[in-house]
Amino acid sequence: MKSGLLLLILFLTAYRQDANAQTLRAISPDSALDIINDMPDSGTVVINFWATWCGPCVKEIPFFNKADSILKGENITFIFISFDMPSKGLAVQKYINMKQIPGAHYLINSADLNIFIDKVQKNWEGSIPYTIVLTRDDRKNHEGAFETFKDLWNFIRE
């Protein structure tokens, strides 16, 4: 009886983790540009460029998790585009699941991102993290990490 209950608990725990998991999709730089350049008809889109090897990127992930939690029910979409090497897709997926990072997740399937970076924003040096907030009427860019949740919150809401 105890072993049956233990198996049921393990199954339900595994199912719950899978149900909450976000799927990482590999996309071309051009497809990523299509996502970035698609201004929303309504609501807000927050796009964050990051990588698992980037300390400042990893440091600010909890801020995005908190923002997503607070903004549930609002018309806001979080998109994360990883600059990890395409061969690291499985490790990126594991990290996303472990940290329960909300939103849509993409990995650019190109090792050379310089041309892509210039097309995203001419004056972007290419450092990450880099965050864009899109609304129907505006586009804001932020290069570098948010030092506090309040910094991210103000960037999204202003």
Steps between C-alpha positions, in 0.01 A plus 500: 500500500776745593693428180184555290441835669863597449477413128182707468667799667805470275279476190293804597815701579653412162172582322476837675855591399433403137173695496684814612796451266563749224616372162818638344476536124797544267441775245697676229622857548242614241216334692623668819496835319141434394407450867684814609359721225138387548352792693202383704151628418435525871676417821871481568774267381820470704792341314814405689824386337701288739722191539558243769871589509426869561518580873301826482234325288460222754489753785201684353290191409320506839391859424325379182340213693367745758373743233319216323341392826381852585375570146297178459172581333636809323564509127877454526722246331853405602739371234849377576757460222810308600845581363633163614671293232249293300669181623406595860124480440441215744689680778303819434172306511598344833587842641168650386312214667708513817448876544140486372560794269165618361410582143615385159857380456719503193858404421650658190649222288797703381845531652559841334265753652674824397280572196190408701596737785543791255155431355339495843641839599771695318662640815487171695855388578384140530543464874237309692268512674308725266129568542242650268149606597252531214158658505280606213643853522850459636821300510749533785843337521711430807857375473642335809355333805229641719654543844171461686149379437383861531729598209343234276152586620546869421638418156199282418236732645624846394 
